Amino acid sequence: MRSWGKTSLLVVGCVLSIVLAYWQGGFAAWYIGICLTLIWIQAGLFYVFALKGLTVSRQLSGEVFVSGEDVTITLQVGHRTLLPLPWMIIKDTWIHEGSGVKLCYSKLLFPWFRSAFILHYKMTGLMRGVYRFAGFEAVTGDLFGFAVRKAYRDDLHRCVVYPRPDSLTGSGMTFLSEDGDVPTVRGPKTDTPLISGVRDYVSGDPYRRIHWKSTARLSRLMTKDPEQASSAKRMLLLDAAPAAGPAEAAQPLLEKGVALAAGFFEAAAGGRESCGFASSSGSRRIAPTIRPDLTLAYEVLASVGGKPALSFPDLVRKEAAALPLDASMLCITSTLDLALVRAIADARTKRRSVHVIYVHARPSLSVAEREGASQLQAVGCSFTEVPHPVRQWPKQGGVADATA
């Protein structure tokens, strides 16, 4: 420890003062020698007995949270040291596994003869993912600064943070029309072919079920089919690779994509519809044939991140080959390039319904991005842009003392 140097100087001072007292005598020499000896003794006792029997326990206000929420942690610290502890610094450390960001709670205490105390603190503005407890450290020392003792404790604590579902009607989605270049801004409605099924009009069908957009496009009456809608299968594909734009935009755009996926899962569960999921990060795959399970979906979305296991165009081709023909694909990505256009074109060879949601950080699409959107529409794929400007990017929270 660093204090060994100070202790060595203290020992040298004790020896010299006692030697001086023996050789020359005098009250001052004996007084200094005795004082230094007593300080040396108490420093040695501090090294041996300080922080003996240190116990640490903590309790979280919950185990599962939603991004943006706060978690309150109750920390109980106790020890069996018989010596008074003039001061103590404690530090509790947590790590966000997805980003590697460390959150540290540190507090200076003056316990003296107190052997137990309870502290409260908060981790604010939680980010999606898993927070893992990384260790507890306690540092104390004697009153003169010659003895410093440290103790470490580890424990298995973690809290899972689910993504906050994005409101599909308020996310600023811009749906490019299939028959022109004029965009319309709206949320995905439940009466579009992407959300529900349509079929040819049959005499006796209620007029309120007529799907006017399909009717205008196909030049014949089309009606919404609730049975087809309830049996429709959709597969969400999420691109977890860094965006092609600035490096600092990669994580915010991924978080936006995950929030959109959570919103689609919530909408599917509300309509009791089948919705699967797969990500290029290699996280667990959810088949579109199982019944909606929001808890499973949120757990999988919380684990999305890290180095991609395969490229997003390869994931699109893989899922297009594995999915049944009646399953539509909803692709959420922040990279719009020729490789993705070719993969979408391959997926459309079997007349599969494909929709691409493009999340970006710019105020509007660039010329190259508009060209990519036009190419997607040319192969029969619908396209949606979702702007996610800097002012909407989530920020990592911090730690706040909550001890009254």
ChimeraX attribute file (.defattr): number of C-alpha atoms within 10 A of each C-alpha:
attribute: neighborCount
match mode: 1-to-1
recipient: residues
	/A:1	9
	/A:2	9
	/A:3	15
	/A:4	12
	/A:5	11
	/A:6	14
	/A:7	18
	/A:8	13
	/A:9	13
	/A:10	18
	/A:11	17
	/A:12	12
	/A:13	17
	/A:14	21
	/A:15	15
	/A:16	14
	/A:17	22
	/A:18	20
	/A:19	15
	/A:20	15
	/A:21	18
	/A:22	12
	/A:23	10
	/A:24	9
	/A:25	12
	/A:26	11
	/A:27	9
	/A:28	11
	/A:29	18
	/A:30	17
	/A:31	14
	/A:32	16
	/A:33	21
	/A:34	15
	/A:35	13
	/A:36	20
	/A:37	19
	/A:38	13
	/A:39	21
	/A:40	20
	/A:41	13
	/A:42	18
	/A:43	23
	/A:44	15
	/A:45	14
	/A:46	23
	/A:47	18
	/A:48	12
	/A:49	14
	/A:50	27
	/A:51	25
	/A:52	14
	/A:53	11
	/A:54	17
	/A:55	13
	/A:56	18
	/A:57	13
	/A:58	15
	/A:59	13
	/A:60	17
	/A:61	13
	/A:62	11
	/A:63	12
	/A:64	15
	/A:65	21
	/A:66	19
	/A:67	21
	/A:68	19
	/A:69	14
	/A:70	18
	/A:71	20
	/A:72	18
	/A:73	18
	/A:74	17
	/A:75	17
	/A:76	15
	/A:77	16
	/A:78	17
	/A:79	16
	/A:80	15
	/A:81	18
	/A:82	14
	/A:83	15
	/A:84	17
	/A:85	21
	/A:86	15
	/A:87	15
	/A:88	20
	/A:89	15
	/A:90	18
	/A:91	15
	/A:92	20
	/A:93	15
	/A:94	20
	/A:95	18
	/A:96	22
	/A:97	16
	/A:98	17
	/A:99	14
	/A:100	10
	/A:101	12
	/A:102	16
	/A:103	19
	/A:104	18
	/A:105	19
	/A:106	18
	/A:107	13
	/A:108	12
	/A:109	14
	/A:110	13
	/A:111	15
	/A:112	12
	/A:113	12
	/A:114	14
	/A:115	16
	/A:116	14
	/A:117	12
	/A:118	13
	/A:119	15
	/A:120	18
	/A:121	20
	/A:122	19
	/A:123	20
	/A:124	17
	/A:125	18
	/A:126	25
	/A:127	27
	/A:128	27
	/A:129	25
	/A:130	21
	/A:131	22
	/A:132	18
	/A:133	19
	/A:134	19
	/A:135	17
	/A:136	20
	/A:137	16
	/A:138	19
	/A:139	17
	/A:140	24
	/A:141	23
	/A:142	22
	/A:143	15
	/A:144	11
	/A:145	12
	/A:146	23
	/A:147	24
	/A:148	20
	/A:149	18
	/A:150	16
	/A:151	14
	/A:152	13
	/A:153	14
	/A:154	12
	/A:155	13
	/A:156	8
	/A:157	15
	/A:158	17
	/A:159	18
	/A:160	23
	/A:161	24
	/A:162	27
	/A:163	26
	/A:164	22
	/A:165	20
	/A:166	18
	/A:167	16
	/A:168	19
	/A:169	13
	/A:170	11
	/A:171	17
	/A:172	16
	/A:173	20
	/A:174	19
	/A:175	19
	/A:176	19
	/A:177	14
	/A:178	16
	/A:179	8
	/A:180	8
	/A:181	10
	/A:182	9
	/A:183	13
	/A:184	11
	/A:185	16
	/A:186	14
	/A:187	15
	/A:188	18
	/A:189	12
	/A:190	13
	/A:191	20
	/A:192	15
	/A:193	16
	/A:194	20
	/A:195	18
	/A:196	19
	/A:197	20
	/A:198	23
	/A:199	15
	/A:200	15
	/A:201	19
	/A:202	10
	/A:203	6
	/A:204	6
	/A:205	12
	/A:206	11
	/A:207	9
	/A:208	9
	/A:209	15
	/A:210	20
	/A:211	22
	/A:212	18
	/A:213	14
	/A:214	19
	/A:215	16
	/A:216	11
	/A:217	12
	/A:218	10
	/A:219	10
	/A:220	12
	/A:221	17
	/A:222	21
	/A:223	23
	/A:224	24
	/A:225	19
	/A:226	14
	/A:227	11
	/A:228	13
	/A:229	20
	/A:230	16
	/A:231	16
	/A:232	20
	/A:233	23
	/A:234	25
	/A:235	23
	/A:236	22
	/A:237	23
	/A:238	27
	/A:239	27
	/A:240	30
	/A:241	23
	/A:242	21
	/A:243	22
	/A:244	13
	/A:245	13
	/A:246	9
	/A:247	9
	/A:248	11
	/A:249	19
	/A:250	18
	/A:251	19
	/A:252	20
	/A:253	27
	/A:254	24
	/A:255	22
	/A:256	26
	/A:257	26
	/A:258	27
	/A:259	23
	/A:260	24
	/A:261	27
	/A:262	24
	/A:263	19
	/A:264	20
	/A:265	24
	/A:266	21
	/A:267	18
	/A:268	21
	/A:269	16
	/A:270	11
	/A:271	13
	/A:272	14
	/A:273	22
	/A:274	23
	/A:275	29
	/A:276	23
	/A:277	23
	/A:278	24
	/A:279	28
	/A:280	23
	/A:281	21
	/A:282	17
	/A:283	19
	/A:284	16
	/A:285	13
	/A:286	19
	/A:287	17
	/A:288	22
	/A:289	18
	/A:290	12
	/A:291	13
	/A:292	21
	/A:293	16
	/A:294	15
	/A:295	10
	/A:296	12
	/A:297	21
	/A:298	24
	/A:299	17
	/A:300	19
	/A:301	26
	/A:302	24
	/A:303	20
	/A:304	25
	/A:305	24
	/A:306	16
	/A:307	12
	/A:308	17
	/A:309	14
	/A:310	15
	/A:311	16
	/A:312	25
	/A:313	18
	/A:314	14
	/A:315	22
	/A:316	24
	/A:317	17
	/A:318	13
	/A:319	17
	/A:320	24
	/A:321	13
	/A:322	8
	/A:323	18
	/A:324	13
	/A:325	13
	/A:326	14
	/A:327	21
	/A:328	23
	/A:329	27
	/A:330	25
	/A:331	23
	/A:332	27
	/A:333	24
	/A:334	26
	/A:335	19
	/A:336	22
	/A:337	15
	/A:338	13
	/A:339	14
	/A:340	21
	/A:341	21
	/A:342	16
	/A:343	18
	/A:344	26
	/A:345	21
	/A:346	17
	/A:347	22
	/A:348	16
	/A:349	11
	/A:350	12
	/A:351	13
	/A:352	20
	/A:353	19
	/A:354	24
	/A:355	21
	/A:356	21
	/A:357	22
	/A:358	23
	/A:359	24
	/A:360	27
	/A:361	22
	/A:362	13
	/A:363	11
	/A:364	12
	/A:365	15
	/A:366	10
	/A:367	9
	/A:368	11
	/A:369	15
	/A:370	14
	/A:371	14
	/A:372	18
	/A:373	23
	/A:374	20
	/A:375	17
	/A:376	23
	/A:377	20
	/A:378	13
	/A:379	17
	/A:380	19
	/A:381	22
	/A:382	21
	/A:383	22
	/A:384	21
	/A:385	23
	/A:386	25
	/A:387	21
	/A:388	20
	/A:389	15
	/A:390	14
	/A:391	7
	/A:392	11
	/A:393	15
	/A:394	17
	/A:395	11
	/A:396	15
	/A:397	15
	/A:398	15
	/A:399	17
	/A:400	15
	/A:401	15
	/A:402	13
	/A:403	11
	/A:404	6
